[in-house]
Amino acid sequence: MKKNLTSLTGIVLLISLLIAFGCRSKEEEKGREIDLEVVEDPDVTIVLNNAVERKDKRKHLEMYNSYNPDSVVVDSLITDVSPGDIIIWDKKSTSGIRIIHVRPIKENGIIFPEAAKEMSYKNKKVFTITIPDGVKPGTIEKYEIVFEDDDKNTWCIDPHLRIPPPAPKVTDDPGDR
């Protein structure tokens, strides 16, 4: 009888601990990691595809834009954006990298005035900014992405955001030429 009581006490203690400290599924834990503000649907997504090593033994970053996913570029991506656009930086789940931060190179930049914020999008951690209103067409600005590779080494690359210049006007009136 005493042995059964001791076993019963142990089970009650274990249940109490589980209730007190919680027992969560992987899905619940994953959701808990992303206890961030949720970003609305972006206008442009910059996808960080993979870290690749070059002859210089440095890691470089393959990436592409959501509006041109077939054009994967290494490090030198130029992304066309418009004032008011919501931009997110997302990494492929198979990339093997961790984004540390996305920030302007110039303090108080025009297109990129402050570091991108960590937010949640589709239950994943992403970085996001909103392009300020009033940025003039033809403006281009360099920014940096700092990331960690699967060997825990930190690297930095510097792509660009651009407000494209206005398209030239096309007229049929020969007098306008």
Legacy VTK file of the C-alpha trace (Angstrom):
# vtk DataFile Version 3.0
C-alpha trace
ASCII
DATASET POLYDATA
POINTS 177 float
0.000 0.000 0.000
2.794 2.400 0.905
4.557 1.657 -2.415
1.343 2.427 -4.370
0.937 5.684 -2.459
4.516 6.721 -3.275
4.003 5.925 -6.958
0.733 7.825 -6.949
2.444 10.823 -5.306
5.132 10.745 -8.001
2.541 10.700 -10.786
0.608 13.592 -9.200
3.866 15.550 -8.878
4.753 14.909 -12.522
1.303 15.987 -13.714
1.533 19.130 -11.556
4.909 20.013 -13.103
3.580 19.489 -16.620
0.607 21.727 -15.917
2.744 24.396 -14.219
5.500 24.561 -16.825
3.493 23.527 -19.827
3.797 20.768 -22.311
3.729 22.089 -25.842
3.724 20.443 -29.226
6.337 21.403 -31.835
3.699 23.497 -33.618
2.938 25.441 -30.433
6.653 25.968 -29.735
7.221 27.134 -33.315
4.380 29.630 -32.985
5.775 30.799 -29.639
9.174 31.584 -31.209
7.456 34.017 -33.534
5.824 36.206 -30.952
6.241 39.186 -33.269
3.944 41.724 -34.830
2.394 40.365 -38.038
3.192 42.145 -41.293
0.490 42.520 -43.938
0.979 41.067 -47.424
4.102 42.595 -48.976
4.349 44.359 -52.317
7.833 42.889 -52.900
9.566 39.910 -51.298
13.334 39.555 -51.489
14.118 35.857 -51.097
17.478 34.808 -49.661
18.058 31.556 -51.443
21.410 30.170 -50.360
24.904 31.014 -49.104
27.527 30.050 -51.676
31.296 29.964 -51.361
33.405 31.512 -54.133
37.103 31.319 -55.032
37.838 34.035 -52.459
36.649 31.572 -49.744
33.997 34.090 -48.664
30.309 33.294 -48.483
28.047 35.155 -50.878
24.276 35.245 -50.991
22.048 33.991 -53.797
18.783 35.921 -53.854
15.908 37.012 -56.064
12.799 39.226 -56.107
9.247 37.978 -55.964
8.518 39.740 -59.264
11.415 37.992 -61.042
11.972 34.610 -59.329
13.783 33.107 -62.318
16.604 35.655 -62.047
18.759 34.471 -59.134
21.590 36.938 -58.470
24.621 36.624 -56.182
25.116 39.628 -53.857
24.355 42.388 -56.391
20.564 42.347 -56.504
18.863 45.631 -57.444
15.215 45.643 -56.364
12.815 48.167 -57.891
10.331 49.505 -55.344
7.808 52.341 -55.102
6.976 54.768 -52.307
4.575 53.126 -49.849
5.619 49.566 -50.814
5.963 46.989 -48.058
9.166 45.012 -48.580
10.053 41.785 -46.768
13.254 39.776 -46.695
12.556 36.078 -46.316
14.920 33.137 -46.430
14.260 29.800 -48.031
13.838 27.119 -45.388
16.612 25.099 -47.086
19.052 28.034 -47.240
21.083 27.082 -44.164
21.392 30.736 -43.178
20.094 32.924 -40.375
19.401 36.583 -41.083
20.940 38.728 -38.357
19.755 42.082 -39.668
18.890 44.119 -42.744
19.850 47.783 -42.421
20.823 50.887 -44.366
24.488 51.571 -44.987
23.964 55.341 -44.822
22.472 56.681 -41.606
19.111 58.331 -42.320
18.905 56.991 -45.868
16.240 58.200 -48.261
14.738 54.866 -49.362
15.953 52.920 -46.342
15.882 55.355 -43.390
16.144 52.757 -40.599
16.903 49.095 -40.019
14.280 46.591 -41.117
12.108 45.229 -38.310
11.722 41.582 -37.423
8.099 40.594 -37.924
5.986 37.529 -38.555
4.647 36.644 -42.001
2.886 33.328 -42.672
4.136 32.090 -39.286
7.798 32.764 -40.201
10.222 35.400 -38.997
10.974 37.954 -41.728
12.481 41.427 -41.899
10.371 44.275 -43.271
10.314 47.972 -44.125
7.832 50.305 -45.774
9.321 52.588 -48.411
8.725 56.219 -47.336
6.408 58.439 -49.365
7.939 61.219 -51.412
11.105 59.421 -52.560
12.034 60.799 -55.984
12.133 58.508 -59.032
15.667 57.558 -60.043
16.861 57.218 -56.428
19.041 54.179 -55.687
20.378 53.193 -52.280
22.706 50.492 -51.017
21.838 48.535 -47.864
23.368 45.559 -46.100
22.222 42.099 -45.175
24.190 40.497 -42.355
23.714 36.748 -42.147
25.133 33.678 -40.484
25.954 30.572 -42.505
25.461 26.978 -41.387
29.014 26.987 -39.934
28.027 29.925 -37.646
30.259 32.385 -39.563
28.900 35.910 -40.064
28.921 37.559 -43.503
27.683 40.829 -44.981
26.527 41.711 -48.505
25.267 45.010 -49.913
22.498 44.927 -52.536
20.389 47.948 -53.626
16.837 49.284 -53.510
15.809 51.575 -56.375
12.876 53.811 -57.213
12.963 53.456 -61.010
13.044 56.596 -63.144
9.793 57.473 -64.899
9.263 55.761 -68.225
9.802 58.058 -71.217
6.610 59.447 -72.694
5.618 57.946 -76.014
3.611 60.184 -78.326
2.323 59.873 -81.835
2.570 63.607 -82.487
5.735 64.282 -84.553
5.718 67.869 -83.239
6.455 66.588 -79.705
9.803 65.129 -80.777
LINES 1 178
177 0 1 2 3 4 5 6 7 8 9 10 11 12 13 14 15 16 17 18 19 20 21 22 23 24 25 26 27 28 29 30 31 32 33 34 35 36 37 38 39 40 41 42 43 44 45 46 47 48 49 50 51 52 53 54 55 56 57 58 59 60 61 62 63 64 65 66 67 68 69 70 71 72 73 74 75 76 77 78 79 80 81 82 83 84 85 86 87 88 89 90 91 92 93 94 95 96 97 98 99 100 101 102 103 104 105 106 107 108 109 110 111 112 113 114 115 116 117 118 119 120 121 122 123 124 125 126 127 128 129 130 131 132 133 134 135 136 137 138 139 140 141 142 143 144 145 146 147 148 149 150 151 152 153 154 155 156 157 158 159 160 161 162 163 164 165 166 167 168 169 170 171 172 173 174 175 176
